[in-house]
Amino acid sequence: MHTKTRRLVMAALCTAITAVFAQIIIPLPFTLVPFSMSIVAVFLTGALLDAKYAFASQVVYVLLGAAGLPVFGGFTGGIGIIAGPTGGYILAYPLMALAVAFLSSKWGKSFWKFFVTMTVGLGICYAVGVLQLMIYTGNGIVSSLMGGVVPFIFTDMLKVALSSMMAGALNRALSQAKLTFSIM
C-alpha cells in the first residue's frame, strides 16, 4: 500500500479511536467537565502520525461531531457541544495532536520525550478548555481552573504516563512491522 494511503488510513483510524475513547466518560457532580479517556486517543494520534496527519485526524473528529454525528462523549454531537462548557477541550484536540507530533518528531520517541510532549499537549487542552469554560459560565479564571483543571490533574497525568508507554510500544511494533506512519 502506498505511504500516503497508509497515512490516510491511519489518520482515519485515529479519528475513529478518538470517537470510541470519547465514550469512556464519568460525569462528575462538582463540575460541568466529565472525566474522559478521549485525550489518550489524541495523545496517541500525535505519537503515531506526522504533524499534518495528526492535526487533520483530529480536525475531522471535531468536524464530524460539530456536524451532529454522535462522536463526542455520551454519544453526543452538534455545534451545541462545541459551544458548551466542554467545547474548548474538544477544540483543542487538533492542536494537542499537532504539538505532540511536531515535538516528538524533533525531540524523539522515548517514554520521557513522549511524556514531555504529551504534557505540553495537555497544557494546550487546559488552556483552550478553560478559556471556553470561562466564556460559557462567565466565571473568572480561578473558578474555571478549579472546575476544569484542578480535579483532573492527577488522572490526566496518569493518562499522559499511560499514553507515553503505549506510544513507545506502538511505535516499536509498527516499526518492526514496517508500518511506521510518522517521521522518525
Phi, psi and omega per residue, in radians:
M1 nan 2.412 -3.140
H2 -1.058 2.547 -3.088
T3 -1.013 -0.738 -3.140
K4 -1.120 -0.717 3.110
T5 -1.099 -0.748 3.102
R6 -1.039 -0.768 -3.130
R7 -1.138 -0.704 3.098
L8 -1.128 -0.725 3.108
V9 -1.112 -0.769 3.140
M10 -1.138 -0.683 3.096
A11 -1.092 -0.740 3.105
A12 -1.120 -0.697 3.082
L13 -1.094 -0.705 3.117
C14 -1.130 -0.658 3.057
T15 -1.063 -0.818 -3.134
A16 -1.133 -0.718 3.127
I17 -1.125 -0.650 3.075
T18 -1.076 -0.742 3.113
A19 -1.089 -0.675 3.115
V20 -1.209 -0.847 -3.122
F21 -1.121 -0.490 3.127
A22 -1.128 -0.358 -3.132
Q23 -1.412 -0.169 3.091
I24 -1.554 1.556 -3.084
I25 -2.281 2.684 3.019
I26 -2.317 1.915 3.080
P27 -1.119 2.451 -3.138
L28 -1.965 2.331 -3.039
P29 -1.221 -0.319 -3.028
F30 -1.759 0.070 -3.124
T31 -2.660 2.761 3.070
L32 -1.381 -0.180 -3.066
V33 -1.778 2.092 -3.141
P34 -1.453 2.815 2.946
F35 -1.236 2.305 -3.084
S36 -2.467 2.584 3.090
M37 -1.684 0.043 -3.062
S38 -1.066 -0.543 -3.105
I39 -1.194 -0.389 3.048
V40 -1.081 -0.774 3.110
A41 -1.129 -0.657 3.121
V42 -1.146 -0.776 3.094
F43 -1.024 -0.787 -3.116
L44 -1.170 -0.596 3.056
T45 -1.007 -0.839 3.120
G46 -1.147 -0.566 -3.108
A47 -1.340 -0.462 -3.036
L48 -1.746 -0.448 -3.053
L49 -1.945 2.800 3.007
D50 -1.300 2.957 -2.974
A51 -0.996 -0.772 -3.094
K52 -1.086 -0.819 -3.102
Y53 -1.288 -0.604 3.095
A54 -1.102 -0.826 3.124
F55 -1.062 -0.840 -3.113
A56 -1.078 -0.704 3.134
S57 -1.004 -0.774 -3.104
Q58 -1.379 -0.508 3.017
V59 -1.088 -0.758 3.116
V60 -1.066 -0.754 3.100
Y61 -0.995 -0.863 -3.128
V62 -1.091 -0.756 -3.129
L63 -1.156 -0.691 3.088
L64 -1.053 -0.791 3.123
G65 -1.165 -0.739 3.136
A66 -1.105 -0.549 3.126
A67 -1.320 -0.123 3.070
G68 1.925 -0.111 3.080
L69 -1.163 2.454 -3.041
P70 -1.397 1.106 -3.103
V71 -1.757 -0.239 3.122
F72 -1.430 2.972 -3.097
G73 -0.876 2.453 -3.141
G74 1.233 0.426 -3.113
F75 0.946 0.788 3.097
T76 -1.860 2.918 3.081
G77 -2.908 3.023 3.103
G78 1.988 2.780 -3.117
I79 -1.129 -0.436 3.102
G80 -1.083 -0.578 3.089
I81 -1.191 -0.768 3.123
I82 -1.092 -0.642 -3.133
A83 -1.457 -0.114 -3.079
G84 -1.514 -2.961 -3.037
P85 -1.141 -0.451 3.140
T86 -1.749 0.010 -3.074
G87 -1.046 -0.637 3.141
G88 -1.116 -0.654 3.114
Y89 -1.122 -0.741 3.130
I90 -1.162 -0.754 3.131
L91 -1.098 -0.403 3.136
A92 -1.343 -0.308 -3.041
Y93 -0.941 -0.831 3.121
P94 -1.062 -0.677 3.127
L95 -1.202 -0.641 3.089
M96 -1.097 -0.875 -3.129
A97 -1.073 -0.718 3.102
L98 -1.060 -0.830 -3.119
A99 -1.093 -0.802 -3.134
V100 -1.097 -0.799 -3.125
A101 -1.112 -0.827 -3.104
F102 -1.125 -0.874 -3.090
L103 -1.159 -0.687 -3.138
S104 -1.234 -0.465 3.061
S105 -1.235 -0.489 3.129
K106 -1.520 -0.718 -2.998
W107 -1.641 -0.454 -3.120
G108 2.080 3.133 -2.971
K109 -2.238 0.721 3.031
S110 -1.573 2.948 3.133
F111 -0.916 -0.903 -3.052
W112 -1.189 -0.582 3.109
K113 -1.234 -0.701 3.018
F114 -1.105 -0.716 -3.130
F115 -0.999 -0.789 -3.140
V116 -1.178 -0.816 -3.097
T117 -1.133 -0.644 3.126
M118 -1.264 -0.538 3.050
T119 -1.164 -0.664 3.038
V120 -1.078 -0.779 3.093
G121 -1.039 -0.715 3.100
L122 -1.099 -0.691 3.083
G123 -1.051 -0.687 3.082
I124 -1.109 -0.764 3.127
C125 -1.045 -0.824 3.135
Y126 -1.077 -0.768 -3.089
A127 -1.094 -0.863 -3.115
V128 -1.219 -0.687 3.138
G129 -1.109 -0.781 -3.141
V130 -1.172 -0.665 3.100
L131 -1.043 -0.827 3.107
Q132 -1.107 -0.728 3.135
L133 -1.076 -0.712 3.094
M134 -1.097 -0.754 3.140
I135 -1.141 -0.775 -3.085
Y136 -1.164 -0.793 -3.044
T137 -1.564 -0.382 -3.033
G138 1.344 0.121 3.115
N139 -1.411 2.832 3.091
G140 -1.381 -3.137 -3.065
I141 -1.158 -0.687 -3.106
V142 -1.111 -0.824 3.130
S143 -1.101 -0.709 3.141
S144 -1.193 -0.678 3.067
L145 -1.130 -0.688 -3.138
M146 -1.169 -0.549 -3.139
G147 -1.644 -0.460 -3.009
G148 -2.018 -0.070 -3.136
V149 -2.311 -1.001 -3.007
V150 -0.912 -0.802 -3.120
P151 -1.146 -0.237 -3.014
F152 -1.891 -0.160 -3.025
I153 -0.981 -0.872 -3.080
F154 -1.083 -0.893 -3.097
T155 -1.202 -0.588 3.106
D156 -1.186 -0.616 3.080
M157 -1.205 -0.561 3.016
L158 -1.129 -0.688 3.091
K159 -1.128 -0.649 3.076
V160 -1.084 -0.813 -3.141
A161 -1.099 -0.813 3.122
L162 -1.061 -0.807 -3.137
S163 -1.120 -0.647 3.117
S164 -1.121 -0.724 3.090
M165 -1.148 -0.813 -3.125
M166 -1.100 -0.699 -3.112
A167 -1.103 -0.759 3.114
G168 -1.086 -0.802 -3.133
A169 -1.131 -0.757 3.141
L170 -1.150 -0.729 3.119
N171 -1.110 -0.705 3.102
R172 -1.126 -0.793 -3.124
A173 -1.122 -0.749 3.128
L174 -1.163 -0.641 3.112
S175 -1.138 -0.771 3.109
Q176 -1.103 -0.582 3.130
A177 -1.504 0.064 -3.104
K178 1.005 0.719 3.122
L179 -2.163 0.678 3.137
T180 -1.231 2.483 -3.096
F181 -2.086 -0.247 -3.141
S182 -1.856 2.898 3.098
I183 -1.371 2.079 -3.057
M184 -1.490 nan nan
